[in-house]
Structure formats: C-alpha cells, structure tokens
Amino acid sequence: MKLDNTNQPEALPYEKLALLGIDRKKADKLPQEVKQNLVSGEVTPLMQVSINARNGDVITLPLKLQMIEGKNGEPALIAYPVKAELEVERNSILRLTEKEAERLRRGDVIQKAIDINGEKTQQYLQLDPETKSVIHKRVTDIRIEQRLKDMEKVNDIELGTQQKQQVREGKPVELNVGGEKVSVGIDLKEPQGFRIVNGDMKEWERQQKLRYDEQHPEFIGLVMTDKNRWEYQKVVDKQSTERAIKLDSSKKVERTAGGMKM
C-alpha cells in the first residue's frame, strides 16, 4: 500500500498502534525512517511493544509492523511477532507445502496465490530471518517489469527471456554488465522490494547473510527508554523462544498471511 500523504502525521494508524501500547505521543516520537516505512507499506525494523493480556498482565515482545490496504480500502496494521521457527501447520492462510516452507527457510523468494480478506492475489513470500514470520507483498506492487526496463536502460543491456522469467518467479539472476558481474532479484526486505548486488550469485548470498549478521548481531530493535525516546537496543536474546500471545477478542486481532492484523 502506498499512501499519498506520507509527510503528514495523520497517516500513522494511531488507533491500531495504541493496541500495541504505542500511544500517540510515543508514535510521534518514532524515528522518521520507521514512520516512513509504515506509511509507505514497508516492513519496519524490530520494535519492542507492550500488549495488555486478558488476565491483566502486560506482555512485552519484539515484532515488526507493516501497513497494508484492508478489504474496504482502509489501512490495516500487520504485526510480525518473533517466533522460534517458521509455522507451517498453524498458518492456514498461506497454506504452505513442506517444499515451499523449505524453500523459504533457505532464503528463497516464492510466488503464490493467497486468499487475503476474501480476495485471492498473487503474492511474493519471503521469510524474515529475525522474526521467522513470512513477509508478503503483491506481485503487482513490486512493478518488476518497470524495474527490469529501467535497469536495462541504465546499464545498456538486454536481459534474455529466461532471465526475466527467473526474476519474475522470485529467483535472483547473475548478469554481465560492462565486463562486471551483477546479481539482481526480488528482496522484500528492501524498500522497493528489488535489489542489485555488484558481484556473482555467491556474493548475493554472502551479502544476504552478512547484512543480517552485521546489522542485527543480537536482534537490535527499537525500545522506548526511560529517556522518553526510542533508542536502538538489544530486544531479543540469541536463545529467544517463541512467545505465545492471547489477545482480547474485543481488540479484533485477526490472523493474516505471516502475521496478525490489528
């Protein structure tokens, strides 16, 4: 989803963020990069939130957030909580086969028709290495054809039919640009859902792992500190196990593809 008023604070889903313990004051103090991620429909960095359980307890847990377009065009907030491993049996919306789940665990991007809010659409799926939740985005939102055309024009090259089809299917491809190897492909963790790496496929795979290890060595995320501001701190231990959450049904929390809809 792409909102037109990305520079206006009113674009933030204050009411839905409040369900996660992020009131308006805390939401307004979120780093600009996080606000931009939210209103542009991208996945945020890890955030530590507090949820009121049915028994009155307050559960603190790390998760990532994403705004999508709901069934009637209204904004919906998706929460991707940290899990111990990819859920296959419990994720009835994705309906993953064991083969598909194994591909996601390997770091592959797959394309699959998913029924979300009564509408079946082709989506790209990718496993987030931190949360073990499945990030998904409509195939049409990536605008892959335009990105391939732009890349051909800028680099004065022409991709073959097989290469283009591989990229459409979510598989990275290796190209020769001016005598140098370049790898391109879909990466839903990128702002535009598309990534270009200077190097061959081994370099593509190396950077995927390197980026995760370097940027998040111990699951660094945003925490609201006693200084009354959001700061990057360690929010999940390496041996973190799945946190089970039972939310009050009155909060209208629904299961969705890869996460929970607020």
Secondary structure, DSSP 4 states (H G I P E B T S, - for coil): ---S-TTSGGGS-HHHHHTTT--HHHHHTS-HHHHHHHHTTPPPPPEEEEEE-TTS-EEEEEEEEEEEE-TTS-EEEEEEE--SS--SSS-TTTT--HHHHHHHHTT--EEEEEEETTEEEEEEEEE-TTT-PEEEEEHHHH-HHHHHHHHHHHHT----HHHHHHHHTT--EEEEETTEEEEEEE-TTSTTSEEEEES-HHHHHHHHHHHHHHH-TT-EEEEE-TTSSEEEEE-S-TT--PPP----GGG--EEETTEEE-
